[in-house]
Amino acid sequence: MSDARPLVVAALSGGVDSALAAAELVAAGHRVVGMTMRLYDARGTIAGAGRCCGPRDVDDARAVCRHLGIPHYVIDLESEFTAAVVDDFVEAYLAGETPNPCVRCNQHIKFTPLLAHARAIGAEALATGHYARIEPVADGWALRSGVDPNKDQSYFLFSMPGDELPVVQFPLGGLGKGEVRARAAALGLPNAAKPESQEICFVPDGDHAGFVARQALRRGKALPVRGDIVDGGGRVLGHHEGVHQFTIGQHKGLGNLATSERMFVTALEPTTGRVVVGERTAAHRQTIEVKDVRWLAPPRDGACAVQVRHRGSAQPAEVEQREGGRLVVRFADEGVIAAPGQAAVLYDGDRVLGGGWVARD
């Protein structure tokens, strides 16, 4: 007799969050298959010691599946990940922008190729360990923030395919991190005490500029030229080795400037090589333009809240749709520090309306 229970694929990164998500599915009576993505070659780097989707993480995911008594598969998506995420990361920094590779990964990898693999084995749904919620609403399905504001990951998920919301599950959306740890320990999951990964998975040492430089050389691309660090009036305060080393709002790592004032990066000029610095308020923007907008709710103008940094908070704003899939966002308060290339995500309360990418002026 065939097993009539619904089949769900659990995307396993090797961390405790996705492990508990899989365990929750098993406890709910689903047939569960674990899938881990192989995204990059981490041999010979410290990424092999526990970064997301590195070799040790694959082993940890396999151990979780063995503990839960479910099958485990490793899916090789390295070429897709390189093209959609790593190349975009490098190109953005070379252009003086600030990319968000986790959003790109969710857009192009976790909820497209992985869903295709899930469907290929007859699965009805794909589950991940993200701290967010998906719920039915009058106009379809809504992506909502996780209930734990300290762990909410909805900001990273705005670019997932909207038509796939009905077949994606986030079992941890109603939990806090402490509760996740406690449940994982109670279930005896082998990675219950595993530390969280903090760095970008393919930049294990956290040296973004060094990574961009190495990748640019491999691709035969010229690095941004050395240039001057100047104040708002054009006075030269110092020098730098390339705009790919900076982001808007940065105040550390500016070197020894010819001023005693605390300076922040307020603008990057990749064509001239200039890095403009000034007081923190000079980096604030009252109005931003957002390109490549993707909607998870019916498109709209008017009042909402907009978040432009993953560690920031959504700020009151008015949005206006423009031609070409763009938005103009006008903030109600003092404005925000927003760098070209960063994700700008729109909220109505805890519902994600959509989002896009901060455009260059």
SULFENNOR-V630811 format. One record per backbone hydrogen bond with DSSP energy under -0.5 kcal/mol. CO is the residue of the C=O (numbers start at 0). NH is the residue of the N-H. If there is no record, write none. Layout:
CO_NH ; CO_NH
//
This chain:
1_3 ; 5_7 ; 5_30 ; 6_123 ; 6_124 ; 7_9 ; 7_32 ; 8_10 ; 8_126 ; 9_11 ; 9_34 ; 10_12 ; 12_52 ; 14_18 ; 15_19 ; 16_20 ; 17_21 ; 18_22 ; 19_23 ; 20_24 ; 21_25 ; 22_26 ; 23_27 ; 24_29 ; 25_28 ; 29_31 ; 30_7 ; 31_70 ; 32_9 ; 33_72 ; 34_11 ; 35_74 ; 36_38 ; 37_76 ; 39_41 ; 41_44 ; 41_47 ; 44_47 ; 45_48 ; 46_49 ; 46_50 ; 47_55 ; 50_53 ; 52_38 ; 53_57 ; 54_58 ; 55_59 ; 56_60 ; 57_61 ; 58_62 ; 59_63 ; 60_64 ; 61_65 ; 62_66 ; 63_67 ; 64_68 ; 64_69 ; 70_33 ; 72_35 ; 72_74 ; 73_75 ; 74_37 ; 74_76 ; 76_80 ; 77_81 ; 78_82 ; 79_83 ; 80_84 ; 80_85 ; 81_86 ; 84_88 ; 85_89 ; 86_90 ; 87_91 ; 88_92 ; 89_93 ; 90_94 ; 91_96 ; 92_95 ; 96_98 ; 99_102 ; 99_103 ; 100_104 ; 101_105 ; 102_106 ; 103_107 ; 104_108 ; 104_109 ; 105_110 ; 107_112 ; 108_111 ; 108_113 ; 111_115 ; 112_116 ; 113_117 ; 114_118 ; 115_119 ; 116_120 ; 117_120 ; 117_122 ; 118_121 ; 124_8 ; 125_168 ; 126_10 ; 127_170 ; 129_131 ; 130_145 ; 130_152 ; 132_143 ; 134_141 ; 136_139 ; 139_136 ; 141_134 ; 141_143 ; 142_351 ; 143_132 ; 146_148 ; 147_150 ; 147_151 ; 152_155 ; 153_156 ; 154_157 ; 156_159 ; 160_163 ; 161_164 ; 163_166 ; 164_167 ; 166_125 ; 168_127 ; 169_172 ; 171_174 ; 172_146 ; 175_179 ; 176_180 ; 177_181 ; 178_182 ; 179_183 ; 180_184 ; 181_185 ; 182_186 ; 183_188 ; 184_187 ; 188_191 ; 190_193 ; 199_202 ; 202_205 ; 205_207 ; 206_210 ; 207_211 ; 208_212 ; 209_213 ; 210_214 ; 211_215 ; 212_216 ; 213_217 ; 214_218 ; 215_220 ; 216_219 ; 226_239 ; 227_229 ; 227_274 ; 228_236 ; 228_237 ; 229_276 ; 230_233 ; 234_230 ; 236_257 ; 237_228 ; 239_226 ; 241_244 ; 242_245 ; 246_249 ; 249_264 ; 254_256 ; 256_258 ; 260_262 ; 263_277 ; 264_248 ; 266_275 ; 267_269 ; 268_272 ; 268_273 ; 273_268 ; 273_275 ; 274_229 ; 275_265 ; 275_266 ; 277_263 ; 278_281 ; 279_282 ; 280_283 ; 282_337 ; 284_335 ; 285_330 ; 287_328 ; 288_358 ; 289_326 ; 290_356 ; 293_354 ; 301_318 ; 303_316 ; 304_346 ; 305_314 ; 306_344 ; 308_311 ; 314_305 ; 315_331 ; 316_303 ; 317_329 ; 318_301 ; 319_327 ; 321_324 ; 321_325 ; 324_292 ; 325_321 ; 326_289 ; 326_328 ; 327_319 ; 327_329 ; 328_287 ; 328_330 ; 329_317 ; 335_284 ; 335_337 ; 338_341 ; 339_97 ; 341_357 ; 342_344 ; 343_355 ; 344_306 ; 345_352 ; 345_353 ; 346_304 ; 347_350 ; 349_144 ; 350_347 ; 350_352 ; 352_295 ; 352_296 ; 353_345 ; 354_293 ; 355_343 ; 356_290 ; 357_340
//
